[in-house]
Amino acid sequence: MGYYKNKYSNYLLFCEDESTFLYDSISRKVWVLKGTEYRRYVTGSHQKVHAYGFLSENGKKIFALRNYLNAEEFLKILSKFLHKFKRAILILDKAPWHKKSKKVQRYLKKHRRELKIIWFPTGCPEMNPVEESWRQAKEEVNGGRVHKSFEVMKKELRYFLKYTEFKQNMGKYLRP
């Protein structure tokens, strides 16, 4: 990592990841009086929204909600990301829509001067600081409650991702 930061000192370092949010409550531990029954309400709905997130070492971020989790949606968001930040070192996982998509690979090759790509090792989500953002969002937005509607849940999720200051120490995540 030091090599990239020294060679490309005028580039910001970002990690990117995606997560799926279900329109339902997430089970968590609760206190109940002994002898009473706990009831957890669920929607029974299979509605979901996919979140794409970019998080930098200095707190800059972009989060976007989409209906699909695929190469086309990733490219739309990556294009907006590049338009906003101009130059970046971007660390990606090896999700199929990143690594195997010919469209994504062509885009990355075309923009190789502006985007320096580093790949996370396969099967190491714990190295990606964006994962902690997803954990916090799922706990805060879906933790133990059901929203009035799917649109209300998406609105709360959008608000949480936009206004929460995620302070992950990237060095802690990215060091082996």
N, C-alpha and C positions, 0 to 999 in steps of 0.2 A: 504494500500500500504506500509506503514511504516513497518508493520510486515514482509512482504516479503523481503524488502530491508535490514532489520536487520538480519533476519534468513539466507538469501542467499546473503550475502554481496559480495561474489566473482562472482555473476551472473550479467550480463548486463540486463537492462530493455529495452524491445522492444515492440512496437505496430506494428500490421500488418493489412493491408487492401488491397482491390482490387478495381480497377476501370476500366471502359470500355472507350476507346477512339475511336470516330467515325471519319472516313475519310470525314470530311466536316468542314466548318467553323462554329464557334459558334457566335451567334448573340450577339452583344454588342452595347451600345450606341455610336453613332457617331455624329459629327457635320456636317451639310450640309447647304448650302446657302438656304435661304428662297426662295421658288418657284422652287427649283431644285428637281429632283427625285433621290433618293438614290437607287442604285442597289447592292444587295448582291449576290455574286456568290456562287453557291453550286455545289457539284459534282453530286448529285443525286445517289451516290454510297451508298451501305449498308455495305461496308467493315468496319471492326472494329478490334481492337486489345485490349487484356485484359492485364492490368498491375497489378502485385503483388508487394507490397512494405513493407519492414521492416524498421523501423526508431527507433533509440535508443535515450536515454536521453543525450548521449554525442556526437551525430552527426553521429555515424556510421550508415550505411544504406546498403540495398540491394534492388534493383529494377529489375524486370524481366518482359519481354513482352512475352505473349503466345497467341496462337490462341483460346484456350479454357479456360473457367472459370468453373472448376470442381474439385472434390476431387483428381483425379489423378495428375493433374497439380500442385495443391497446395502441394501434398506430395513430388513431385519432387523438388519443390522450398524449401520446409521446410527442406528436407534432405540436400540440399546445404547450407542452412542457418545454420543448426546444425553443419555441417562439418566445416564451417568457424568460428563460434563463440563458439563452444563446450558446453557452458552453458548459459542459458538465462531464464529470466522471460519474458514470452511472453503473451501479452494481445491481445485477439482475439475477433472479433464480433461473433455473433451467426448465421453466414451465414450457409445455409444447408450443404455446402461442408466442413465446420469446425465441426459443432455440430452433424449432423445427419449421416454422413458417418461412417460406421463401420470400413473401412480401416484407416481413419484418427484417429478414437478413439483408434484402436489397436496400431497405431504408437505412439500416445501420451502416451499411457499406457506403451509401451515398453521403451520409452525414458523419463519416468517420473523423473529420477534422473538428467538428463541434462536439461530438459525443464519443467519449472514450469508454468502452464497455469492459467491465470486469464481471466474471460469472461467479456466483456463490457456488461452493461445492455442492454436489448433488446430495439431497436428503439432509440439509443442515438449516432448517428454518430458524433455529435458535440463534443463528449468526445475523439475522436480518432484524434491525431495530424497528422496522415498520410492523413486524408481528406484535410488538408490545402495544402499538397504537390500536391494532385490531382488538387485542385482548381488552384494553381499556374501553373501547367503543362498545364492544359486545356486552361488557359488564354494566356500563352506564346506560346504554340505550335499551337493551333487551333483558337486563338482569332481573328476573323474578316478576315481570309484569307483562301485561298484554296491552297494546295500544288500541285506541278506538278504531283505527283503520290503517291499512298498509301505507297510505299517503302520509299519515301522521308519523308513523315510524320513520319513513324516509326523511321527512322534514327534520325530525329530532336528530337523526343520524348525520344529516348534512350540517346542521347547526353545531353538533358536537365536534365533528371533524374540522370544521372551519375555525371555531373559536377556542378549541383546547390547545394549550401550549404543551406540545410533547417535548420533553427534555431528556430524551434518551442519550446516553453517552456513547457515541458511535465507536469510539476507541475500545470500549469495553466489549462491544459486540463483535467487532471486526478483528480483534487480535486472536490468534489461534491459542 
